Amino acid sequence: EALRILPQALDLAAKAGHRREEAALLRMSAQLNLQLHRLDEAVAAARRAVRSCEDGSDGAAPERLGSVRALVDALQANEQAKEAVQVLEDERDRCSGADDQRGEAVALLVMVGLHLERGAHQDAIWAVEDAQALFEECGDKAGEGAALQMLAEVHLSAKDFDAALDAASRAEPFLRSAGERRAQLGVQLVALQAQELKLSGMKVEPTAMKFRQGVLKACQMAKDVVDVAERLAEPLLLAPALCMASRISRTAMRFADATKAA
């Protein structure tokens, strides 16, 4: 039904010269076509969305970035990974030429997902670090926090748990100062997952002070994350937090049993 009425809405937006509304409708069309597995139609709609944002005088920069993301998603779903990379590289070059540091940084962050899909963790790290530097140059604290959160996720996927914890701890103050409470909770979840996985790789030894400290730290982190998720009433974030807290609680119980047995 939505796809049936979209052409009429698009026609009205185009005739009125509302480029941003047109881009938003085209992104909606791309998303709906993806859900229906109409991949060629999704790619075509996303391409039109990018073209509709070419007039920078209409405040189109955020819309263009959203449209570029939609096009990359559609190309990946259509197994056109090389073209998806080229789209992002072209967008980064365009933003660099226009001195659009935020746009260039966002293009780099979107590219991180493509690097991770092919297992290129170092390329992903370099892209995130470049994005963070660009956000820093333009004074975008929330952007810096988002970049550091993504860096934590990259390290987590590479099973470098200490590096993930370090990046997450650096991200949190930026997100807090920018008032991004939901994003702050997200990075706390990443840190909790890193701590849980780090513990899972250790032997449960009652005399191991490092393991004991790790368990205590994980328990406190889990409590903090659950408390924040409950205050924000975020069920989609509360559920994984409760699951991780439950697993960490069981690890703490095993440690307590081992200590008693010793």
N, C-alpha and C positions, 0 to 999 in steps of 0.2 A: 504493500500500500504506500509506504514511504517513497519507494523508488518510482511509483506511478505519478505522485504529485510533485516530485522534485523538479522535473523539467519545467513545469509552469513557474515554480518559485524561482528557478534559475533565470528564466526569461524575464521575470519582473525585476530581479536584482540587476541584471545586465542592462535593461532599458533605463533603469533609474541611475545607473552609474555607480551602484554600491558594490565596489570591488571586494571589500572585505567580507560582506555578506555572501557574495558570489563564491568566494574562496571557501568559506565555511560550509556552504551547501555542497560544493564539489567534494570537499573532504568527507562529508557525511555520505555522499554517494559512493566514494571509494571504499569507505568502511563497510557500508551495507553490502556492496558487491563482493568484498572479501569474505564476509560472513556467509554469503551464498555461493562461495567458491567460483564466482565469475571473475577470474583473475585478470583477463585482458581488459574487461570493462573497468575494473578497479584501477589498473595502471593508467588507462586513458583518462579517467576522472581526476586522478591525482595530478597527472601532467597538466590538465586544464587548470587545476587549482593553483599550481605553481605559476603558470602563465598569467593568471588573473591578478597575481601579486607583483607584476613587473613594474607597476607604476609606484615608485617609492614615495611620491608626494602624497599618497593617500594613507599614510601611516601604516604601510603594508608590511613592514619588517617582521613583526611577530607572526602575522598571518602567513608570510612566505615561509618562515621557518617551520611552522606547523604543517604547511603544505609539502615542504621538502621531506619532512618526516613521513608523511602519509605516502609519498611517492616511493621512498626507500622501503617502507613496509610492504607496499604492493609489489615492488620489483623483487624483493626477497621471497615473498609468497609465490611469485611466478617463476622462481628459480632463475632470476637474472641478477645474481650477486655482483658480477663484475660491473654491470651498469649501475647498480645501487651505489657502489663505491665511487664510480665516476661522477654520479650526481652530487655526492657529498663533497668530493674534491673540487668540483666546479663551484659549488655553493661557497666553500671555504675561500676559494680564490676571489669570488665576487665580493664577499664580505670584506676580505683583506683590502681589495682595491677601493672599496667604498669607506674604508676606515671604520667598519662596523665590528668592533671588538667582541661585543656580546654575540652577534650573529656568527662570527667565526668560531667563538668558543662553543656555542651550541652545536654547530656543525661537527666540531671535533668530538663532542660527547656522544652525538648520535653515531659517529663512526666507530666508537668504542665497541658497540654491540657487534658490528661486522668483524672487527678484529677478533673478538672473543669466539665468534662462531667458527672461525678457522683455527682457533687455538693459539693465536699470536698474542700471548699475554704481554710481552714486552712492548709491542706496538701499541697495545691498549693503554699501557702505563704511560708511554710517551705522549699519547694523544690527550689523556686526562691531565697530565702535568702541564702541557701546552695550554689547554683550556683554562686551567686554574690560574696560570700566569696572566692570561688575557683578562679574566674576570678581575684579578687583582689590579691590573692597570686601569680598568675603568671603574674601580671602586664598588664592584657588585659583590657584597658580602654573601648574599644568598647564593649567587652563582659559585663563589668559592666553596661554600659549604656543600653545594650539590656536586661539584667536581670531586671534592675530597670523599664524599659518600660513595661516589662511583669508583674512586680509587680503592676504597675499602672493599667494595664488591669484586673488583678485579683481583685483588690480592686473595680474597676469599675463594674465588673460583680457581686460583692457582695453588690453593692450599698453603699459602703463606700466612698463617693465622696471626703471628705477631705483627706483621706489616699491616694486616687488615685492622687489627685492634688499634694500632698507632694512627692510621688514617682516619678511623672512625672517631677517635678521641680528638683529633684536630678538626674534624668537620663539625662536631656538636656545638662549639662556641659560636661559630659563624652562623649556623642555623638558628641558634637561640637568640643572638643579637638581631637577626633579621626578622624575628617573630614567626619563623617557619616551624611551628610546633609539631605539625604532622610529619614534616620531613625530619625533624629532630628525633621523633619517635622511630622513624624508619631507620635512621643510622644507628640508633640504640639497638634495634633488632639485629642489624648486621653485626654489631659488636658482640651481642649475646650469642649469635650463631657461631662466630669465630671462637669465642671462649669455650662454647660447648664442644666444638669439633677439636679444639686444642686439648681439652680434657680427655676426649675419647681416645686420643693417641697415647695417653700416659697409662702406666701401670698403677692399679689401685694398691698402693702400699701405705700402710698406716704410719710408717716412720718417715715417709717422704714429705718434707716440709713444703716443697714446691707444689706437690699435688694438693696438699691441704689448703694452701693459700689460693690455689686455682679454684678449688671447690667453693671456698668462702666468697671469693670474688664473683664467681658465676651466680651463686645464690643471691647475692646483693643486687647484681645486675638484673637478674630475672625479676626480683621484687620491684625494682625501680621501673622497669619497662611495663610490667603489668599494671602498676599504679598509674602511670602516665596514660596508658591505653584506656583504662577505665575512666579516668578523668575526662579524656577527650571523647569518650563514647565512640571509639573507632573499632567496631566489631571485626573488620577485615584485618586489623593489626593486632587486636586483642587475642584472636584465636591462635595464631602462630606463637605469640608470646606465652600464652598459657601452656601450649604443647611443649615448648622448649623449657619452661619453668618446671613442668612435670618431669621431664627427662632429667634435668639437672638435680631435682629433688631426689630422684631414684639413685643417681650417682652419689649424692651426699649420704644417702642411707647405706649404700654399699660400703662407702668409706667408713661410716660409723660402725658398721658390723665388723669390718676388717680390723678396726682399731680395738674393739672389744675382744675379738678373738685373739689378738696379739697379747 
